[in-house]
Amino acid sequence: MDTKALEVEVIPPARPGRRRRFNAEEKQRFLAEAEMAGQSISSVARRYGLSASMLFHWRRLAEEGSMSSLGADEAVVPESEVKRLQ
């Protein structure tokens, strides 16, 4: 009987209580990796210690075009300011 050695990747957990922030390029990189053949949202989320639901949310935003709207470092103006200027 031939036994194969299983390769196991140990992923250290994120430090509790620490909120990580990702810019649009990082989010798009995670999503692009999940789109590659043999990958899935869940496997990418586990690899980087993310919630799969967060990646699904980012994917939905990307499909709607929401993640690329502020890519040029544009200033965000409150809706009340826009209405006042109109």
C-alpha positions in Angstrom: 0.0 0.0 0.0 1.4 3.3 -1.0 1.0 6.2 1.5 1.2 9.7 0.3 2.3 12.5 2.6 -0.5 15.1 2.9 0.6 18.7 2.7 -1.2 21.0 5.2 -0.9 24.7 5.2 -1.3 26.3 8.6 -2.8 29.8 8.5 -2.4 31.8 11.6 -5.5 33.5 12.8 -5.9 37.3 12.6 -5.3 39.1 15.9 -8.6 39.5 17.7 -10.0 43.0 18.0 -8.0 44.3 15.0 -9.9 45.6 12.1 -8.1 45.4 8.8 -8.8 47.8 6.0 -8.3 47.0 2.3 -8.2 49.4 -0.6 -10.0 48.8 -3.9 -6.9 47.3 -5.5 -6.5 44.7 -2.8 -10.2 43.8 -2.9 -10.0 43.3 -6.7 -6.8 41.2 -6.3 -8.6 38.9 -3.9 -11.6 38.6 -6.2 -9.4 38.0 -9.3 -7.6 35.2 -7.3 -11.0 33.7 -6.5 -12.0 33.7 -10.2 -8.9 31.6 -11.2 -9.4 28.0 -12.2 -9.4 25.7 -9.2 -10.1 28.5 -6.7 -13.2 29.6 -4.9 -14.4 32.5 -2.8 -14.2 30.3 0.3 -10.6 29.0 -0.3 -9.3 32.6 -0.9 -11.1 33.8 2.2 -9.5 31.1 4.3 -6.1 31.7 2.8 -6.2 35.4 3.8 -8.2 35.0 7.0 -11.2 36.8 5.6 -14.9 36.1 5.9 -16.3 34.5 2.8 -19.4 36.7 3.1 -17.1 39.7 2.9 -15.7 38.5 -0.4 -19.2 37.8 -1.7 -20.2 41.3 -0.7 -17.2 42.8 -2.5 -18.0 40.7 -5.6 -21.5 42.1 -5.6 -20.2 45.6 -5.3 -17.7 45.1 -8.1 -20.5 43.7 -10.4 -22.5 46.9 -9.6 -19.5 49.1 -10.3 -19.4 50.4 -6.8 -15.8 49.5 -6.1 -14.3 51.4 -9.0 -16.2 54.7 -8.6 -13.7 56.3 -6.3 -10.5 54.9 -7.8 -9.2 58.3 -8.8 -8.9 59.6 -5.2 -11.9 61.8 -5.8 -13.3 63.8 -2.9 -16.6 62.5 -1.5 -19.3 65.2 -1.2 -22.2 64.8 1.2 -25.6 64.5 -0.6 -26.9 67.6 1.2 -24.0 69.6 -0.3 -24.9 68.3 -3.8 -28.5 69.3 -3.3 -27.5 72.8 -2.1 -25.3 73.3 -5.1 -28.0 72.2 -7.5 
